[in-house]
Amino acid sequence: MLRPRRKSLTLPFSMFNARSKAPASKILDIDSADKDNDHATVEYVENMYTFYKEVEFDLSPETFYLTISIIGRFLSLNQGPSWPDFGKKKLK
């Protein structure tokens, strides 16, 4: 069963681009209490954060090929006459 479409809501873009008027607060150092704890490895925290920030959006080859396979299977399906023709031949 199809749902009726809602009216589109238009908002001014300045609302999304506006910055907060609150001053930027300092980042709380949550590892300062563990400086004397040998098991906490506080000296490596900044390196770990830097590393994980860099690899956060890296795409491994397995994920890439799985994504291509799923998209290829989707495009090879015949969805009926109302579905636009996004076949593999048209994309090449």
C-alpha positions as CSV (number, residue, x, y, z in Angstrom):
1,M,0.0,0.0,0.0
2,L,1.4,3.4,-1.0
3,R,1.6,6.1,1.6
4,P,0.5,9.6,0.6
5,R,3.4,12.0,0.0
6,R,4.0,14.6,2.6
7,K,4.4,18.2,1.6
8,S,8.0,19.1,1.3
9,L,9.3,21.4,4.0
10,T,11.6,24.2,2.9
11,L,13.9,25.7,5.5
12,P,16.4,28.5,5.1
13,F,19.9,27.3,4.6
14,S,21.3,29.8,7.0
15,M,19.7,27.9,9.8
16,F,22.0,24.9,9.0
17,N,25.1,27.0,8.5
18,A,24.8,29.1,11.7
19,R,27.4,28.5,14.3
20,S,26.7,28.2,18.0
21,K,27.1,31.4,20.0
22,A,28.6,29.5,22.9
23,P,32.3,29.7,23.0
24,A,34.3,26.6,22.1
25,S,35.2,24.9,25.4
26,K,38.5,23.2,26.0
27,I,38.5,19.4,25.5
28,L,38.6,17.6,28.8
29,D,41.6,15.3,29.1
30,I,40.0,12.2,30.4
31,D,43.4,10.4,30.6
32,S,45.1,12.8,33.0
33,A,44.1,10.7,36.0
34,D,45.9,7.6,34.6
35,K,49.3,9.2,34.1
36,D,50.8,7.1,36.9
37,N,49.0,3.9,35.9
38,D,51.5,1.7,33.9
39,H,48.7,-0.5,32.5
40,A,46.7,2.4,31.0
41,T,49.4,3.3,28.4
42,V,48.3,6.9,28.4
43,E,51.4,7.9,26.3
44,Y,50.0,6.1,23.3
45,V,46.5,7.5,23.4
46,E,47.2,10.4,21.0
47,N,48.9,8.1,18.5
48,M,45.9,5.7,18.7
49,Y,43.4,8.5,18.1
50,T,45.4,9.8,15.2
51,F,45.7,6.3,13.6
52,Y,42.0,5.5,14.0
53,K,41.0,8.9,12.6
54,E,43.1,8.2,9.5
55,V,41.8,4.7,8.9
56,E,38.2,5.4,9.8
57,F,37.0,5.8,6.3
58,D,39.4,3.5,4.5
59,L,37.7,0.9,2.3
60,S,39.2,-2.5,2.5
61,P,39.4,-4.5,-0.8
62,E,37.0,-7.1,0.6
63,T,34.4,-4.4,1.4
64,F,34.9,-2.8,-2.0
65,Y,34.3,-6.1,-3.9
66,L,31.4,-7.0,-1.7
67,T,29.8,-3.6,-2.4
68,I,30.4,-4.0,-6.2
69,S,28.9,-7.5,-6.1
70,I,25.7,-6.3,-4.3
71,I,25.3,-3.4,-6.7
72,G,25.8,-5.7,-9.7
73,R,23.2,-8.2,-8.4
74,F,20.7,-5.3,-7.8
75,L,21.3,-3.9,-11.3
76,S,20.8,-7.4,-12.9
77,L,17.3,-7.8,-11.4
78,N,14.4,-7.1,-13.6
79,Q,12.2,-4.8,-11.5
80,G,9.3,-4.5,-13.9
81,P,8.1,-2.0,-16.5
82,S,7.9,0.9,-14.1
83,W,11.5,0.6,-13.0
84,P,14.0,2.7,-15.0
85,D,16.5,0.7,-17.1
86,F,19.7,1.0,-15.1
87,G,21.2,-2.2,-16.6
88,K,24.9,-2.9,-16.8
89,K,25.0,-2.3,-20.5
90,K,23.7,1.2,-20.0
91,L,26.3,2.0,-17.4
92,K,29.3,0.9,-19.5
